[in-house]
Amino acid sequence: MEPVRIQKFIADSGLCSRRAAEVLIASGEVYVNGQRAETGQKVDPAVDKITVSGKPMRDKPQPKVTLAMHKPRGLVCSNSDPHAVDGTIFDMLPREWAKLRLFCAGRLDKDSEGLLVLTTDGDLANRLMHPSNTIVKRYHVTLEEPFPGSRIPLLLRGVKVETEHLKVERAQLLNPNRDKMSNSLDVHLHHGKKREIRQLFLALGYPVKRLRRYQIGELRLKGIPLRGVKQLSTKELSLLFAPPRTRGAHHKDHED
């Protein structure tokens, strides 16, 4: 095996993303042959003894597998959450993939549902989650109360909640009534802080009743049943990074 940069080896093992590996290295959690590792140093996994947080790393990288999952409400996206009484998304994996160390490239909170991407490919996860890549994620948002179309510009400008500026890239009412109000919106986001959509609507006085992600890039949830998991083909992987096509919000992806 050719020598490889330490952060790439850790990411390819499926332990975490490359950026997370760099944080582990910088915080002194990674050692090579008993010496503290440095970001960018090259290692030969067949020869060098590499430990992360005191645990040895395997010398063979995992196969590159990327899955799409239709997450139901009620499950968390962590595989190490001691408080996950109802289970995690990893409990849904078929046996053939359950043994892999997959990580979630863009999580959904416990109360949300829809499209997730799980992968063993650290480079792919890094591309999906890196702030410089403006990959659009699309959501169907159902609110407790009807939202007026006149307030959509406020969603686009954003509001400040504590120290965070929360905003969306696009928002459109679905099936508005004659007063131009609706409980349902199509919302597009490409950065995505934790629970951003929920917090944004709540700050404006409109609690979210249901939140469903139906598309990442040009990869659509349609065709994957609830709790379903499928391996993505090379063509489907390319859809994640495809430039967005302009479509109306009233398309069939919103149907359950």
Secondary structure, DSSP 8 states (H G I E B T S, - for coil): ---EEHHHHHHHTTSS-HHHHHHHHHTT-EEETTEE--TT-EE-TTTS-EEETTEE--SS-----EEEEEE-TT-BS-SS-TT-TT-BGGGGS-HHHHTS--EESS---TT-EEEEEEES-HHHHHHHH-TTS---EEEEEEEEEEEEGGGHHHHHH-EEETTEEE--SEEEESS--TTSEEEEEEEEESS--TTHHHHHHHHTT--EEEEEEEEETTEE-TT--TT-EEE--HHHHHHHTS------S-SGGG--
